Amino acid sequence: MKKVLTFVLILALALTCVFAGGSQEKKSGSVYWLNFKPESDATLQKVATLYTERTGVPVKVVTAASGTYNETLTAEMDKSAAPTLFVVGNKAAVDTWGDYCYDLNGTKIANELNTDAYNLYTKDGKLASIGYCYECFGIIVNKELLQKAGHDVSEIKDFASLKKVVEDIHAKRKQLGFDAFTSSGMDGSSSWRFSGHLANVALYYESLDDGKWTETPATIKGTYLNYFKNLWDLYISNSSYDPTALATGGFDAEAEFGKKEAAFYQNGNWEYDALVNKYGLDPKNLQMIPFYCGAPGEEKAGLNAGTENCWAVNAKASQADIDATIDFMYWMVTDADATALLAETFGAIPYKKAAAPENVFLAQANEYSNKGCYTMTWAFNYTPNVDQWRAGVVSAMNQYDANRTAQTWKLVETAFVQGWATQYKAANN
């Protein structure tokens, strides 16, 4: 009996070794991540260590010095042990590195995305890279002030409902002690919010007509400038600040909102720290809503969100390393501990099982995506000679604010459309 038992134990051990060997073979390969974000290095080293401890798969994270990523990537790709995971964040990078990008179409990491808004493709349809974190902007709302005015953020679902709430608050501003919108100053410290970010509302919807831009068009039509006008008129007509004085600047919209002088404030997720830690606003009272502007179907709109932080997998690596890299990526966006670490350093990551970041605006951007709302991608990133184009738009907007007529609005339309063509020619000789 002892001999039989001994034989069974030996057989069991042998089988264990066979299966362990098979498992180890399956887990072969390694990961080399060339990281784009220096501020995230410490956290990503923790992520790499945690994965190796759990799986035995070696993960190396090397972080390029700030402003040197392209040079570092070029140098590292020439080495025999090149990065298996790297960043390809825009169309120009796709053109440069497309041959090195493994096709992520249908992979398990791509299937975990909650939006395709940040995906970048080669001309032949290969999914070259996928977003791993992003920023967002829209209209920030103080829900506490809204409730004091007899409203709730849930009422706001499109431009008509936004306009109704905003105009009611403005009409009652004296008794309430606060107004609807903060100032819309047009000096250099503030005008980018409108000549850049608000302009996206017109540029985004026009880009959809063209199948979504992948490079700067030589001309634009200005088809949806009425959406831009709807919001701009709403801002400056329902604020405590005289529209004719906006050109001079000198306003502090962040402080106005932080001190609860207005219920609405156009800005982005980067305002979270100041609003919460500098002005002491309760995150539970902060909500970012989309640019509701009058577009058909906009009740399904999400926030304006964009990124140049996109993962690519090295197609020239061994298949074992490619598989190991995709396994590692999948783990990062599905494991509770891993997504918590990524949320800590990246904020929002566009994946179904992502942990909610501390920044409520980024968490809300993910909520919109998870509900099936479309992301308003950053079409304004394609602006030619951006500073010169925006300067022309600001000048025209100032003339409109000083005397709001159909004739002065034509100046804004001209600055958008003809200004775009002029700056495109200047940028491309």
LINLIN-V532049 format. One record per pair of residues at least 12 apart in sequence whose C-alpha atoms are under 10 Angstrom apart, sorted by the first residue. I is the first residue (numbers start at 1). GAP is how many residues later the second one is. Records with the same first field share a line. If there is no record, write none. Layout:
I=GAP  GAP
//
This chain:
24=31  32  33
25=295
26=294  297  298
27=28  29  30  293  294  296  297  300
28=28  29  30  291  292  293  295  296
29=28  29  30  288  289  290  291  292  293  294  295  296
30=22  26  27  28  29  30  54  288  290  291  292  293  294  295  298
31=17  26  27  28  29  30  51  52  53  54  289  290  291  292  293  294  295  296  297  298
32=16  26  27  28  29  30  49  50  51  52  53  54  282  289  292  293
33=15  26  27  28  29  30  49  50  51  52  53  54  278  279  280  292
34=26  27  28  29  30  35  38  39  42  48  49  50  51  52  53
35=26  27  28  29  30  34  38  48  50  51  52  274  276
36=26  27  28  29  30  31  32  33  34  36  37  50  51  52  53  272  273  274  275
37=26  27  28  29  30  32  50  272  308  309
38=24  25  26  27  28  29
39=24  26  27  306  307
40=23  302  304  305  306
41=20  21  22  23  304
42=19  21  303
43=298  299  301  302  303
44=16  17  18  19  294  297  298  301
45=14  15  16  17  18
46=15  292  295
47=12  14  281  285  290  291  292  294  295
48=12  13  280  284  290
49=12
50=287  288
51=277  280  281  287
52=276
55=273
57=267  268  270  271
58=266
59=265  266  269
60=23  24
61=22  24
62=21
69=17  18
70=17  18  23
73=13  14
74=23
77=23  237  239
80=237
81=236
82=232  234  235
83=230  231  233  234  238
84=16  17  18  228  229  230  231  232  233  234  237  238  239  240  241  242
85=16  226  227  228  229  230  232  236  237  240  241  243  244
86=15  43  223  224  225  226  227  228
87=14  42  43  44  45  221  222  223  224  225  226
88=13  32  40  41  42  43  220  221  222  223  224  225
89=29  30  31  39  40  41  42  218  219  220  221  222  223
90=28  29  30  31  39  124  125  217  218  219  220
91=29  30  31  123  124  217
92=122  123
93=27  35  215
94=26  27  28  29  33  34  35  218
95=26  27  28
97=25  31  215  217
98=22  23  24  25  28  29  30  31  214  216  217
99=23  27  29  215  216  217
100=28  212  213  214  215  216  217
101=20  21  25  26  27  28  210  211  212  213  214  215
102=24  25  26  27  210  211  212  213  214  215  220
103=18  19  22  23  24  25  26  209  210  211  212
104=15  17  22  23  24  25  26  207  208  209  211  222
105=16  20  21  22  23  24
106=21
107=219  220  223
108=218  219  221  222
109=21  217  218  219  220  221  222  223  224  225  242
110=17  19  20  21  216  219  220  241
111=219  240  241
112=218  221  222  238  239  240  241  242
113=17  18  19  220  236  237  238  239  240  241  256  257
114=235  236  237  238  239  240  252  253  254  255  256  257  258
115=15  16  235  236  237  251  254  255  257  258  259  260
116=14  15  234  253  258  259
117=13  14  188  189  190  233  252  257  258  259  260  261
118=12  13  14  15  16  187  188  189  190  191  192  232  257  259  260
119=12  13  191  192
120=94  190  191  192
121=93
127=185
128=182  183  184  185  186  187
129=180  181  182  183  184
130=178  179  180  181  182  183  220
131=175  176  177  178  179  180  181  218  219  220
132=175  176  177  178  179  197  201  210  214  215  216  217  218  219
133=172  173  174  175  176  177  178  209  210  212  213  214  215  216  217  218  229
134=135  171  172  173  174  175  176  212  213  214  215  216  228  231
135=133  134  135  168  169  170  171  172  173  211  212  213  214  226  227  230
136=131  132  133  134  152  154  166  167  168  169  170  171  212  225  226  228  229  239  240  241  242
137=56  60  61  129  130  131  132  133  134  151  152  153  154  166  167  168  169  224  225  228  239  241
138=59  60  127  128  129  130  131  149  150  151  152  153  154  164  165  166  167  223  227  238
139=42  124  125  126  127  128  129  148  149  150  151  152  153  164  165
140=41  117  123  124  125  126  127  128  129  131  132  146  147  148  149  150  221
141=12  39  40  116  121  122  123  124  125  144  145  146  147  148
142=115  116  118  120  121  122  123  139  140  141  142  143  144  145  146
143=120  121  139  140  141  142  143  144  145
144=116  119  137  138  140  141  142
145=24  31  32  33  34  35  115  116  117  118  119  140
146=19  20  23  34  116  117  118  139
148=21  28
149=16  19  20  21  23  24  26  27  29  30  31  114
150=15  18  19
151=14  15  17  18
152=13
153=12  134  135  136
156=133  134  136  143
157=132  133  135  141  142  143  144
158=131  132  133  134  135  136  137  138  139  140  141  142  143
159=68  71  72  75  131  132  133  134  135  136  139  140
160=132  133  134
161=131
162=69  72  127  129  130  131
163=67  68  71  72  75  129  130
165=15
166=13  14  15  68  69  71  72  73  97  98
167=12  13  14  67  70  71  72
168=12  70
169=12  69  70  93  94
170=67  68  69  70  92  93
171=67
173=65  66  67  88  89
176=85
177=83  84  85
178=61  62  78  79  81  82  83  84  85
179=59  60  61  62  77  78  81  82  83  84  85
180=54  55  56  57  58  59  60  81  82  83  84  85
181=53  54  55  56  57  58  59  60  72  75  76  80  81  82  83  84  85
182=53  54  56  57  58  59  69  70  71  72  73  74  75  78  79  80  81  82  83  84
183=52  53  55  56  57  58  59  60  63  66  67  68  69  70  71  73  74  79  81  82  83
184=48  51  52  55  57  58  59  61  62  63  65  67  68  69  81  82
185=51  56  58  60  61  62  63  64  65  66  67  68
186=59  60  61  62  63  64  65  208  209  211  212
187=59  60  61  62  63  64  207
188=59  61  62  203  206
189=60  61  62  63
190=59  60  61  62  63  77
191=55  56  58  199  200  202  203
192=195  198  199  202
193=73  74  75
194=34  38  72  73  196  199  200  203
195=185  191  192  194  195  196  197  198  199  202  221
196=182  183  184  185  187  190  191  193  194  197  198
197=69  70  71  107  181  182  183  184
198=29  30  31  33  34  68  69  93  106  182
199=26  28  29  30  33  179  180  181  191  194  217
200=28  91  104  176  177  178  179  180  181
201=23  24  25  26  27  28  30  89  90  91  92  94  103  175  176  177  178  179
202=20  21  22  23  24  25  26  27  91  93  177  178  214
203=17  18  19  20  21  22  24  25  173  174  175  176  177  178  179  180  213
204=20  100  172  173  174  175  176
205=17  18  19  20  22  90  171  172  174
206=14  15  16  17  18  19  173
207=13  170  171  172  173
208=171
209=14
212=165  167
213=165  166  169
214=165  168
215=164  166  167  168
216=163  164  165  166  167  168  204  208
217=165  166  167  203  204  207
218=166  202  203  204  205  206  207  210
219=197  198  199  200  201  202  203  204  205  206
220=196  197  198  199  200  201
221=192  195  196  197  199
222=191  192  194  195  196  198
223=190  194
224=69  70  71
225=187  188  191  192
226=67  68  69  187
227=64  65  66  67  68
228=63  65  66
229=64  180  183  184
230=62  63  64
231=60  61  62  63
232=61  165  169
233=168  171
234=59
235=29  30  31
236=165
238=24  26
239=22  23  25
240=21  22
242=159  160
243=155  157  158  159  160  161
244=154  155  156  157  158  159  160
245=153  156  157
246=151  152  155  156
247=147  148  150  151  152  154  155
248=150
253=12  13  14
254=12  13  17  20  21  25
255=19  20  23  24
257=18  22  24
258=16  17  18  20  21  22  23
259=16  20  21  22
260=19  21
263=23
264=23  24  25
265=23
266=22  23  24  25
267=21
268=20  35  36  37  93  94
269=19  36  78  90  91  92  93  94  95  96
270=89  91  92
271=88  90
272=14  86  87  88  89  90
273=86
276=83
283=75  76  77  78
284=76
285=75
286=74  75
287=73  74  77
288=14  15  72  73  74  75  76  77
289=12  13  14  15  72  75  76  79
290=12  13  14  75  78  85  86
291=12  13  85
298=75  76
299=74  75
300=68  69  71  72  73  74  75
301=67  68  71  72  73  74  75
302=62  63  64  65  66  67  69  70  71  72  73  74  75
303=58  59  61  62  63  65  66  70  71  72  73  74
304=61  70  71  72  73  74  75
305=57  60  70  71  72  73  74
306=69  70  71  72  73  75
307=70  71
309=37
311=18
312=14
313=12  13  16
330=21
332=21  22
333=16  17  18  19  20  21  22
334=17  18  19  20  21
335=18  19  20
336=17  18  19
337=18
338=16  17
339=12  14  15  16  17  18
340=14  15  16  17
341=14  16
342=12  13  14  15
343=12  13  14  15  16  19  20
344=12  13  14  15
345=12
346=16
347=12  13  14  15  16
348=12  13  14  15  16  17  18
349=13  14  16  17
350=12  15  16  17  19  20
351=15  18  19
352=14  15  17  18
353=17
354=12
383=37  40  41
384=35  36  37  38  39  40  41  42  43  44
385=34  35  37  38  39  40  41  42  43
386=34  37  38  41
387=36
388=31  32  34  35
389=26  27  28  29  30  31  32  33  34  35
390=25  26  29  30
391=24  28
392=19  20  22  23  24  27  28
393=18  19  20  21  22  23  24  26  27
394=18  21
395=16  17  20
396=12  13  14  15  16  17  18  19  20
397=12  14  15  16  18
398=13  14
399=12  13
400=12
//
